[in-house]
Amino acid sequence: GRTVIVFGVGALGGAMALLLARSGIERLILVDGDRIRPGNAVRHVGDIGHTGRLKTSVLFLKIIYHTPNVYVEEHLATWDPERLRAYVARADVVVDATAEQPFSLLLNDICVAAGRPLVQVETARRAAFGRVRVIRPGRDACLLCYEAHAQSTRYPIVPPGDEGEFFDDGCGVPTVEAPAVDVEATANWATRAVLWLLQDRLGPRNHLLVVNEEVAGVSGDLA
């Protein structure tokens, strides 16, 4: 009987959406304007046969084939605050898997104002690391607070490094060379966080760092 909205249904958000559907979520709202491309099909739940199709449409088909009782909505990406507020108001949990910091901060403000819990998930260093942050308004630090205190010596950070980005022919959006196994490992933990949040099982926990691979030069606290 719960509704989850997922902003960004690429390799990470798409895997989460399918896992959420298979875990019993009744209604999913998918928001993304990107399309499947040959360069990203290797990690997406869609495949190269879906090249050129909207990722939300591909996810819609995948989800109803696995779980036909789940209600799925598709929407194109938007920066319009009014539309975003309307989407957020309908959700029990909001998932941000866009990996776009400016949009994430906008969505953070809207969720805090609406009193809706937000789960922000991202990968770094070719998905060697994954980060899941849970923001329950009035209980947890908001995303802006996380960013402001990211340089604290007590705050685990992922040092910047080569993300392995390249550009597909005919597309100006960078693709990251991240192994599917590491992307899906992060998606699994992020989905667990959403489910625990809905079941009120998180307690004080609100920050999860997933270490998929050791990276040279990163402190032992992460590796």
Sequence and secondary structure as in RCSB ss.txt:
>XXXX:A:sequence
GRTVIVFGVGALGGAMALLLARSGIERLILVDGDRIRPGNAVRHVGDIGHTGRLKTSVLFLKIIYHTPNVYVEEH
LATWDPERLRAYVARADVVVDATAEQPFSLLLNDICVAAGRPLVQVETARRAAFGRVRVIRPGRDACLLCYEAHA
QSTRYPIVPPGDEGEFFDDGCGVPTVEAPAVDVEATANWATRAVLWLLQDRLGPRNHLLVVNEEVAGVSGDLA
>XXXX:A:secstr
  EEEEE  SHHHHHHHHHHHHTT SEEEEE   B  TTTTTTSSS GGGTTSBHHHHHHHHHHHH TTSEEEEE
     HHHHHHHHHT SEEEE    HHHHHHHHHHHHHHT  EEEEEEETTTTEEEEEEE TTTS  HHHHHHTT
T TTS         EEE TT  SEEE   HHHHHHHHHHHHHHHHHHHTT  TT  EEEEE S  TT  TTT 
